[in-house]
Amino acid sequence: PHGARVAVNDRVDVALAVGADGVQLGSRSLPIKVVRRIAPSLRIGASVHDVAGARRALAAGADSLTFGHVFATSSHPGESPRGLTSLAEVVAAVTVPVIAIGGITLENVEAVGRTGAAGIAVISAILGAVDPAAATAALRRACDHSLEQQAAMNRRLILYYKAEKNKVGQENARQQVARDELSALEIKIGLPVLAEHLQELIDLDIAADDAAEEADDSASPPEPAENIGDLA
Amino acid sequence: PHGARVAVNDRVDVALAVGADGVQLGSRSLPIKVVRRIAPSLRIGASVHDVAGARRALAAGADSLTFGHVFATSSHPGESPRGLTSLAEVVAAVTVPVIAIGGITLENVEAVGRTGAAGIAVISAILGAVDPAAATAALRRACDHSLEQQAAMNRRLILYYKAEKNKVGQENARQQVARDELSALEIKIGLPVLAEHLQELIDLDIAADDAAEEADDSASPPEPAENIGDLA
């Protein structure tokens, strides 16, 4: 795909404000059915941790599920990983795509693919890499290879990016990543950085829209809005 | 009024989810024009701290402004209060109602009223009172008296309530307050308590709606939704 879809973590209002494609909901987010009602245009991803939660999310209307953490990860220090068997159980229990997250690396993508997972979401495998662009390309190839038995839509590579203060290195890394190698860029945004990142989010999504609608012109940069307040 | 209007602080999505009347936006919230676009049904209040900010908020389409903090307050320790003169300047600069917040007590309501402010918003004057119900009634009378030269809509008494964990005493205090003495109940909700407070918020607003539509039946309690997930 030219340009990744953009999903905003948790904040339905931010997703609406920036024209994102979707929102990723966790256990402390607004309920799925409520989000469907107030934001019918958004694709809804739900983060789940077991089969029961997956079934609840499916019944409530989630478009996709993210399951994790599959392997040990620095994002969840001290917590036991849920493992590939649990991932496979969740995949078998639902009819929507299941994205694996947590400790996914080049080395284990193939094992993840064998569970029937529709794709992977990573943080440190890209943002923590010495060469984030190369890491993304390698993961892209691994996804395409490991998941080649599945439909094209099911080779998802998602970069989960936390927009926080004082993460300049991570920010630089994210900017090096070729977005046409990602299936989605999922953004977690905290209140303290909302205002300063909002324009960036809007620009990101404009880029995605441009890419989708004008595939022949994907090299030209998006025209950023002059001012956030002028968008309405 | 029978039952207070309910406004949710900052979170446009939560305001939409619970069917609140409005949202109160601060400098780190989504921009007013964006909120108007994604949530046209919500009344928009904006928190401002000077005349320039008030004019910007008015130009962007705010329905009302909250100005503060007027007096020294425990909510903003160590910060200089902005004072009655600044409040009066803001009131004079805009055409929408201006609510005064910050250190408002029974003793200074009359002085606040002389600035032309449309009302007051309090936290500790009610939630910190030994008898919150009596404090609310007294503030209600003071507002009606001090602001009696103004139009009826401009005698607003707003309780600003921060929904946080481990504030059982404050929670009990809030429940003692007769809502028909408040003009609005403004709720600030943090992510950690969102899920557990959501039903309470929804119930609050159902109560307000019932009161508005069935004034003769205001003694009957609202019918709470069985389950948050069933509301859609």
Interface residues (C-beta under 8 A of the other chain):
Chain A: D10 R11 V12 D13 V14 L16 A17 S27 R28 S29 L30 P31 I32 K33 V34 V35 R36 R37 I38 A39 A60 L191 P192 L194 A195 L198 I228 G229 D230 L231 A232
Chain B: D10 R11 V12 D13 V14 L16 A17 S27 R28 S29 L30 P31 I32 K33 V34 V35 R36 R37 I38 A39 A60 L191 P192 L194 A195 L198 I228 G229 D230 L231 A232
